[in-house]
Amino acid sequence: ADPELLWSDYGLRSLSRSDALYHSGENYWKGAIWINMNYLVLASLHSIYAPHNEALRDVYTRLRTNVVDNIAGEYERTGYLWEQYNDETGHGQRSHPFSGWTALVVDIIAETST
C-alpha cells in the first residue's frame, strides 16, 4: 500500500509512480486507474489470498473501498462511468459514458466479505 508505487486513494495505478515512464508521453497506460486491472487484483485477493491472511484482507477491504467510492463519487459528480480514472485526483477521464469494464464495479460490490 505504498503511494509511491501502485497504490492510490482511488485504486491501483496501471504503472508505478517510481517507473521512468510514469505519466510520460502519451500516458494512456502509464499511471491511470483502470477498473479491469483493479477488478483482477480484487478478485484474486478475495478468492485466493485474503481468506488466509489478515493483512491481505485489510488490503482487499481498503482497495475495494477506494475503487467503489471513487467510481460512485465520480458518477454522482459527472453522471458518467468513465474509461479510466486519474490516479492523482480520482477524476474520470478519456471515454464517457463508458460501461465496458467499469461496469465490473457491480461485481466488486456484489462480492461478499471474506
Order of alpha helices (4+ residues) and beta strands (2+ residues): alpha-alpha-beta-beta-alpha
